[in-house]
Amino acid sequence: MQRLDALRLAYPDIEDDIVVTIMGAVAAELHSLGHRRNFFYLQHAMGLASSLGLGLALSKSSKRVIIFDGDGSLLMNLGTLSTLAWYAPKNLIHVVFDNESLLSVGGFPSATSARTDLGGIAQKSGYVHVSTVTTLEDFTEVWREARSRLALSMIVAKVSTAGPKSFLMDLPLLENRFQFQRWLKEG
């Protein structure tokens, strides 16, 4: 499965959601579909999308929060899983694109290329709704299920190591921050 295909599938559904992404390939590919003011591309803070997403989910409980994370990023902050499970915000969907590598910082293998199971760690941490998928058809099904329920949900999408041709985006980091803040205040 290609990460971009999964993002393309989710894109129409997240128009009014709070969306937080990690740096690199995930941000570049989401941005390539069309930037929206409700997207925050968390650049230069690898591992912290889940922490920021939790804070937003707790403070903006009337809005759905979507975290688009990566395996390398989540591995840098595994403690966030127990904190997310502890608070269990009903309005949060945590999508982890697992390409078994640190694609955005050189393509080195991540621990998931061996035996680390991020979905299993999430379940043992207390997540109730966790799915690991390898096809776009399965992603579509669990994405729809997660959106239909009001409960903390994780989708681990096993994706290929292919990434965007460029990681550059035409949106300055400060402008993204200001747009996102204004959008949060308006909503």
Backbone as CSV, one residue per row, in Angstrom:
resi,resn,N_x,N_y,N_z,CA_x,CA_y,CA_z,C_x,C_y,C_z
1,MET,0.855,-1.175,0.000,0.000,0.000,0.000,0.900,1.237,0.000
2,GLN,0.485,2.238,-0.732,1.187,3.513,-0.770,0.555,4.467,0.244
3,ARG,1.383,5.168,0.997,0.897,6.143,1.976,0.040,7.207,1.294
4,LEU,0.483,7.673,0.125,-0.255,8.719,-0.584,-1.666,8.261,-0.941
5,ASP,-1.837,6.995,-1.294,-3.176,6.483,-1.600,-4.080,6.512,-0.365
6,ALA,-3.527,6.150,0.778,-4.311,6.202,2.022,-4.659,7.639,2.385
7,LEU,-3.708,8.542,2.229,-3.983,9.957,2.502,-5.037,10.493,1.541
8,ARG,-4.933,10.102,0.296,-5.907,10.539,-0.711,-7.311,10.061,-0.338
9,LEU,-7.403,8.845,0.174,-8.696,8.299,0.587,-9.264,9.084,1.775
10,ALA,-8.419,9.433,2.743,-8.869,10.134,3.945,-9.146,11.616,3.700
11,TYR,-8.491,12.192,2.723,-8.510,13.642,2.495,-9.913,14.263,2.473
12,PRO,-10.886,13.716,1.759,-12.212,14.347,1.744,-12.889,14.367,3.124
13,ASP,-12.538,13.422,3.980,-13.186,13.312,5.289,-12.647,14.282,6.332
14,ILE,-11.495,14.883,6.089,-10.813,15.647,7.145,-10.885,17.156,6.938
15,GLU,-11.844,17.581,6.161,-11.972,18.999,5.852,-12.223,19.859,7.088
16,ASP,-12.978,19.321,8.050,-13.313,20.090,9.249,-12.644,19.554,10.511
17,ASP,-11.746,18.582,10.364,-11.049,17.994,11.509,-9.776,18.769,11.816
18,ILE,-9.307,18.650,13.028,-7.976,19.138,13.390,-6.999,18.052,12.951
19,VAL,-6.039,18.414,12.106,-5.115,17.434,11.539,-3.685,17.816,11.898
20,VAL,-2.977,16.870,12.514,-1.579,17.073,12.885,-0.754,15.994,12.197
21,THR,0.303,16.406,11.519,1.184,15.442,10.876,2.603,15.605,11.392
22,ILE,3.385,14.558,11.185,4.805,14.637,11.481,5.512,15.290,10.303
23,MET,6.801,15.448,10.440,7.611,16.043,9.383,7.801,15.079,8.219
24,GLY,8.444,15.532,7.184,8.917,14.666,6.116,7.858,14.193,5.161
25,ALA,7.908,12.888,4.840,7.084,12.309,3.779,5.595,12.480,4.032
26,VAL,5.154,12.259,5.263,3.718,12.372,5.554,3.241,13.802,5.291
27,ALA,3.980,14.769,5.804,3.595,16.170,5.610,3.638,16.545,4.133
28,ALA,4.708,16.166,3.440,4.851,16.526,2.021,3.738,15.914,1.182
29,GLU,3.390,14.652,1.456,2.350,14.014,0.661,0.969,14.578,0.979
30,LEU,0.674,14.858,2.243,-0.610,15.477,2.571,-0.691,16.862,1.924
31,HIS,0.375,17.623,2.032,0.412,18.960,1.438,0.207,18.893,-0.073
32,SER,0.729,17.849,-0.710,0.598,17.719,-2.171,-0.855,17.537,-2.605
33,LEU,-1.708,17.075,-1.708,-3.130,16.908,-2.024,-3.893,18.224,-1.958
34,GLY,-3.300,19.206,-1.313,-3.926,20.516,-1.164,-3.937,20.923,0.290
35,HIS,-3.228,21.993,0.591,-3.151,22.466,1.972,-4.494,23.026,2.429
36,ARG,-4.797,22.774,3.674,-5.964,23.374,4.324,-5.496,24.018,5.621
37,ARG,-6.186,25.044,6.030,-5.791,25.778,7.244,-5.894,24.930,8.507
38,ASN,-6.645,23.845,8.478,-6.803,22.970,9.640,-5.698,21.908,9.716
39,PHE,-4.686,21.991,8.837,-3.549,21.061,8.846,-2.371,21.726,9.539
40,PHE,-1.786,21.025,10.499,-0.557,21.514,11.133,0.543,20.504,10.871
41,TYR,1.546,20.952,10.138,2.680,20.097,9.787,3.758,20.313,10.851
42,LEU,3.904,19.363,11.740,4.813,19.503,12.877,6.241,19.242,12.414
43,GLN,6.872,20.282,11.915,8.238,20.172,11.403,9.244,20.321,12.545
44,HIS,10.350,19.640,12.431,11.475,19.742,13.372,11.088,19.338,14.793
45,ALA,10.145,18.438,14.931,9.731,17.955,16.255,9.343,16.486,16.143
46,MET,10.239,15.688,15.576,9.949,14.278,15.332,9.555,13.595,16.631
47,GLY,8.448,12.875,16.578,7.965,12.143,17.736,6.864,12.835,18.509
48,LEU,6.591,14.076,18.207,5.676,14.837,19.060,4.278,15.065,18.475
49,ALA,3.998,14.540,17.292,2.656,14.731,16.724,1.593,14.129,17.633
50,SER,1.874,12.959,18.207,0.886,12.309,19.075,0.661,13.105,20.354
51,SER,1.706,13.703,20.885,1.557,14.519,22.094,0.747,15.779,21.805
52,LEU,1.054,16.444,20.708,0.298,17.637,20.327,-1.147,17.267,20.022
53,GLY,-1.335,16.156,19.311,-2.694,15.704,19.000,-3.502,15.434,20.253
54,LEU,-2.884,14.833,21.265,-3.579,14.581,22.529,-4.011,15.892,23.180
55,GLY,-3.106,16.842,23.242,-3.458,18.141,23.838,-4.608,18.812,23.111
56,LEU,-4.578,18.758,21.788,-5.660,19.351,21.005,-6.966,18.603,21.205
57,ALA,-6.913,17.271,21.260,-8.129,16.479,21.460,-8.769,16.780,22.806
58,LEU,-7.952,16.972,23.826,-8.493,17.273,25.162,-9.032,18.697,25.248
59,SER,-8.372,19.631,24.583,-8.802,21.030,24.693,-9.898,21.401,23.694
60,LYS,-10.034,20.638,22.637,-11.048,20.901,21.602,-11.920,19.668,21.441
61,SER,-12.567,19.258,22.512,-13.291,17.976,22.531,-14.480,17.919,21.567
62,SER,-14.923,19.050,21.064,-16.043,19.042,20.120,-15.583,18.813,18.674
63,LYS,-14.279,18.782,18.443,-13.724,18.578,17.106,-13.022,17.221,17.033
64,ARG,-13.080,16.589,15.891,-12.327,15.358,15.643,-10.870,15.738,15.412
65,VAL,-9.951,14.982,15.999,-8.521,15.195,15.813,-7.946,13.971,15.111
66,ILE,-7.203,14.230,14.043,-6.547,13.175,13.289,-5.050,13.391,13.397
67,ILE,-4.334,12.355,13.823,-2.869,12.398,13.838,-2.392,11.483,12.725
68,PHE,-1.613,12.042,11.808,-0.938,11.236,10.793,0.516,11.125,11.225
69,ASP,0.889,9.965,11.705,2.178,9.713,12.332,2.974,8.737,11.475
70,GLY,4.200,8.497,11.855,5.029,7.503,11.191,5.668,6.592,12.216
71,ASP,6.134,5.437,11.779,6.721,4.483,12.709,7.955,5.058,13.397
72,GLY,8.847,5.676,12.646,10.055,6.239,13.248,9.725,7.330,14.252
73,SER,8.770,8.160,13.913,8.352,9.237,14.802,7.745,8.684,16.089
74,LEU,6.831,7.742,15.955,6.188,7.173,17.143,7.193,6.430,18.017
75,LEU,8.139,5.744,17.396,9.158,5.036,18.181,9.995,5.993,19.032
76,MET,10.127,7.235,18.593,10.894,8.221,19.362,10.148,8.696,20.597
77,ASN,8.855,8.399,20.692,8.045,8.895,21.805,7.002,7.845,22.192
78,LEU,7.448,6.611,22.397,6.505,5.525,22.703,5.688,5.771,23.967
79,GLY,6.234,6.520,24.905,5.503,6.808,26.140,4.184,7.509,25.903
80,THR,4.055,8.157,24.755,2.807,8.841,24.456,1.633,7.872,24.337
81,LEU,1.906,6.614,23.967,0.808,5.652,23.818,0.103,5.395,25.141
82,SER,0.860,5.247,26.218,0.210,5.017,27.513,-0.535,6.270,27.983
83,THR,-0.007,7.437,27.656,-0.694,8.677,28.031,-1.972,8.846,27.218
84,LEU,-1.890,8.581,25.922,-3.092,8.642,25.083,-4.145,7.653,25.580
85,ALA,-3.727,6.436,25.887,-4.674,5.426,26.383,-5.250,5.815,27.735
86,TRP,-4.452,6.443,28.580,-4.908,6.878,29.907,-6.057,7.880,29.768
87,TYR,-5.866,8.880,28.901,-6.888,9.911,28.712,-7.979,9.465,27.737
88,ALA,-7.650,8.596,26.805,-8.584,8.021,25.833,-9.577,9.032,25.258
89,PRO,-9.074,10.092,24.607,-10.012,11.054,24.022,-10.858,10.396,22.940
90,LYS,-12.153,10.565,23.044,-13.092,9.916,22.121,-13.045,10.514,20.725
91,ASN,-12.434,11.676,20.597,-12.432,12.400,19.332,-11.117,12.270,18.574
92,LEU,-10.294,11.252,18.888,-8.967,11.156,18.292,-8.776,9.854,17.518
93,ILE,-8.303,10.010,16.279,-7.899,8.870,15.455,-6.404,9.025,15.184
94,HIS,-5.644,8.005,15.543,-4.185,8.009,15.415,-3.814,7.062,14.283
95,VAL,-3.408,7.632,13.148,-2.997,6.829,11.997,-1.473,6.806,11.965
96,VAL,-0.906,5.604,11.992,0.547,5.448,11.947,0.904,4.782,10.627
97,PHE,1.630,5.513,9.788,2.113,4.942,8.535,3.450,4.263,8.826
98,ASP,3.435,2.941,8.768,4.615,2.147,9.114,5.271,1.614,7.847
99,ASN,6.358,2.281,7.425,7.108,1.831,6.262,8.390,1.101,6.677
100,GLU,8.483,0.814,7.968,9.605,0.072,8.543,10.944,0.743,8.281
101,SER,10.907,2.070,8.157,12.156,2.804,7.939,12.016,4.241,8.430
102,LEU,13.165,4.884,8.522,13.217,6.303,8.820,13.432,7.028,7.492
103,LEU,12.443,6.921,6.622,12.535,7.413,5.252,12.927,8.885,5.189
104,SER,12.318,9.697,6.020,12.511,11.144,5.930,13.890,11.592,6.400
105,VAL,14.616,10.735,7.090,15.939,11.122,7.594,17.025,10.147,7.138
106,GLY,16.831,9.552,5.969,17.886,8.732,5.414,17.504,7.326,5.011
107,GLY,16.341,6.855,5.405,15.884,5.549,4.984,16.412,4.369,5.771
108,PHE,16.974,4.619,6.941,17.474,3.532,7.774,16.309,2.683,8.276
109,PRO,16.510,1.387,8.481,15.434,0.543,9.008,15.010,0.992,10.403
110,SER,13.716,0.946,10.655,13.218,1.218,12.011,13.039,-0.116,12.725
111,ALA,12.742,-0.057,14.015,12.564,-1.278,14.805,11.393,-2.117,14.322
112,THR,10.454,-1.493,13.594,9.322,-2.283,13.092,9.735,-3.199,11.945
113,SER,10.915,-2.987,11.383,11.391,-3.884,10.328,11.869,-5.207,10.921
114,ALA,12.026,-5.251,12.224,12.420,-6.487,12.915,11.180,-7.086,13.580
115,ARG,10.996,-6.829,14.862,9.868,-7.457,15.563,8.950,-6.485,16.299
116,THR,9.246,-5.224,16.299,8.418,-4.283,17.047,7.051,-4.125,16.383
117,ASP,6.003,-4.283,17.175,4.620,-4.230,16.711,3.938,-3.029,17.373
118,LEU,3.816,-1.937,16.635,3.247,-0.715,17.215,1.790,-0.892,17.628
119,GLY,1.024,-1.646,16.850,-0.366,-1.919,17.225,-0.429,-2.712,18.518
120,GLY,0.438,-3.704,18.668,0.489,-4.503,19.900,0.886,-3.667,21.101
121,ILE,1.839,-2.769,20.917,2.249,-1.878,22.012,1.087,-0.975,22.407
122,ALA,0.374,-0.455,21.408,-0.790,0.403,21.695,-1.846,-0.371,22.478
123,GLN,-2.135,-1.606,22.064,-3.127,-2.420,22.789,-2.684,-2.679,24.221
124,LYS,-1.430,-3.049,24.412,-0.930,-3.308,25.766,-0.892,-2.038,26.602
125,SER,-0.837,-0.882,25.929,-0.865,0.400,26.634,-2.272,0.795,27.045
126,GLY,-3.280,0.153,26.434,-4.658,0.446,26.804,-5.557,0.933,25.685
127,TYR,-5.044,1.063,24.476,-5.921,1.385,23.350,-6.904,0.229,23.189
128,VAL,-8.168,0.539,23.020,-9.174,-0.496,22.827,-9.338,-0.824,21.345
129,HIS,-9.297,0.190,20.495,-9.531,0.012,19.063,-8.225,0.191,18.296
130,VAL,-7.627,-0.926,17.874,-6.376,-0.917,17.117,-6.518,-1.869,15.938
131,SER,-6.135,-1.400,14.779,-6.134,-2.246,13.585,-4.814,-2.057,12.859
132,THR,-4.264,-3.146,12.361,-3.089,-3.093,11.500,-3.522,-3.588,10.133
133,VAL,-3.235,-2.788,9.102,-3.693,-3.118,7.755,-2.535,-3.068,6.770
134,THR,-2.690,-3.838,5.693,-1.642,-3.879,4.665,-2.155,-3.535,3.276
135,THR,-3.465,-3.377,3.129,-4.027,-3.046,1.816,-4.897,-1.800,1.923
136,LEU,-5.065,-1.134,0.806,-5.911,0.054,0.779,-7.362,-0.307,1.077
137,GLU,-7.796,-1.464,0.649,-9.163,-1.904,0.932,-9.369,-2.049,2.442
138,ASP,-8.411,-2.674,3.121,-8.520,-2.816,4.578,-8.420,-1.464,5.277
139,PHE,-7.545,-0.588,4.772,-7.434,0.754,5.342,-8.772,1.474,5.227
140,THR,-9.395,1.384,4.069,-10.688,2.036,3.847,-11.706,1.562,4.873
141,GLU,-11.762,0.263,5.092,-12.724,-0.303,6.043,-12.471,0.181,7.473
142,VAL,-11.237,0.108,7.946,-10.974,0.496,9.339,-11.024,2.015,9.517
143,TRP,-10.694,2.771,8.468,-10.831,4.233,8.519,-12.305,4.614,8.705
144,ARG,-13.167,3.996,7.950,-14.610,4.264,8.065,-15.130,3.853,9.445
145,GLU,-14.691,2.694,9.938,-15.101,2.256,11.282,-14.635,3.248,12.346
146,ALA,-13.388,3.682,12.258,-12.855,4.631,13.252,-13.631,5.939,13.216
147,ARG,-13.977,6.399,12.022,-14.728,7.659,11.912,-16.161,7.520,12.410
148,SER,-16.703,6.313,12.392,-18.089,6.124,12.818,-18.224,5.977,14.331
149,ARG,-17.135,5.674,15.004,-17.226,5.501,16.463,-16.677,6.741,17.179
150,LEU,-17.100,6.922,18.380,-16.537,7.962,19.232,-15.690,7.272,20.283
151,ALA,-14.448,6.995,19.911,-13.507,6.323,20.816,-12.113,6.470,20.238
152,LEU,-11.134,6.555,21.116,-9.741,6.585,20.690,-9.477,5.381,19.790
153,SER,-8.927,5.638,18.622,-8.681,4.572,17.656,-7.289,4.732,17.057
154,MET,-6.648,3.596,16.780,-5.369,3.601,16.079,-5.461,2.703,14.855
155,ILE,-4.906,3.217,13.763,-4.756,2.431,12.550,-3.271,2.407,12.224
156,VAL,-2.677,1.232,12.221,-1.295,1.072,11.769,-1.379,0.603,10.326
157,ALA,-0.979,1.475,9.414,-1.031,1.169,7.985,0.371,0.818,7.517
158,LYS,0.566,-0.449,7.183,1.859,-0.902,6.671,1.964,-0.427,5.230
159,VAL,2.881,0.494,4.964,3.013,1.103,3.645,4.401,0.842,3.077
160,SER,4.522,1.043,1.779,5.816,0.856,1.126,6.771,1.971,1.551
161,THR,8.051,1.760,1.295,9.046,2.767,1.670,9.156,3.886,0.642
162,ALA,8.337,3.862,-0.381,8.357,4.927,-1.384,7.917,6.240,-0.747
163,GLY,8.559,7.299,-1.152,8.212,8.610,-0.621,8.047,9.620,-1.734
164,PRO,7.795,10.853,-1.365,7.619,11.896,-2.374,8.945,12.197,-3.078
165,LYS,8.842,12.762,-4.265,10.057,13.144,-4.995,10.808,14.244,-4.265
166,SER,10.065,15.072,-3.539,10.668,16.181,-2.796,9.945,16.324,-1.462
167,PHE,10.684,16.704,-0.464,10.095,16.950,0.853,9.809,18.439,1.058
168,LEU,10.096,19.249,0.068,9.898,20.686,0.173,8.425,21.041,0.003
169,MET,7.978,22.001,0.801,6.606,22.491,0.705,6.681,24.004,0.536
170,ASP,5.724,24.574,-0.179,5.740,26.016,-0.416,5.025,26.793,0.684
171,LEU,4.948,26.222,1.866,4.282,26.865,2.995,5.310,27.087,4.107
172,PRO,5.660,28.341,4.377,6.616,28.590,5.465,6.060,28.097,6.805
173,LEU,6.947,27.603,7.663,6.540,27.032,8.945,5.752,28.012,9.800
174,LEU,6.219,29.258,9.870,5.497,30.242,10.687,4.113,30.538,10.118
175,GLU,4.014,30.604,8.806,2.703,30.852,8.199,1.748,29.710,8.515
176,ASN,2.229,28.459,8.459,1.402,27.312,8.827,0.921,27.456,10.261
177,ARG,1.819,27.814,11.147,1.451,27.981,12.561,0.378,29.047,12.737
178,PHE,0.544,30.192,12.086,-0.422,31.280,12.238,-1.771,30.921,11.621
179,GLN,-1.766,30.299,10.434,-3.018,29.870,9.806,-3.766,28.885,10.708
180,PHE,-3.022,27.934,11.240,-3.611,26.904,12.082,-4.193,27.516,13.355
181,GLN,-3.469,28.422,13.996,-3.972,29.089,15.200,-5.243,29.878,14.908
182,ARG,-5.235,30.606,13.811,-6.434,31.384,13.453,-7.615,30.447,13.198
183,TRP,-7.372,29.338,12.508,-8.447,28.388,12.226,-8.998,27.821,13.523
184,LEU,-8.128,27.469,14.462,-8.582,26.938,15.757,-9.446,27.953,16.501
185,LYS,-9.056,29.220,16.479,-9.812,30.264,17.176,-11.166,30.523,16.526
186,GLU,-11.221,30.425,15.201,-12.472,30.655,14.479,-13.478,29.546,14.739
187,GLY,-12.960,28.314,14.889,-13.848,27.154,15.027,-14.206,26.925,16.439
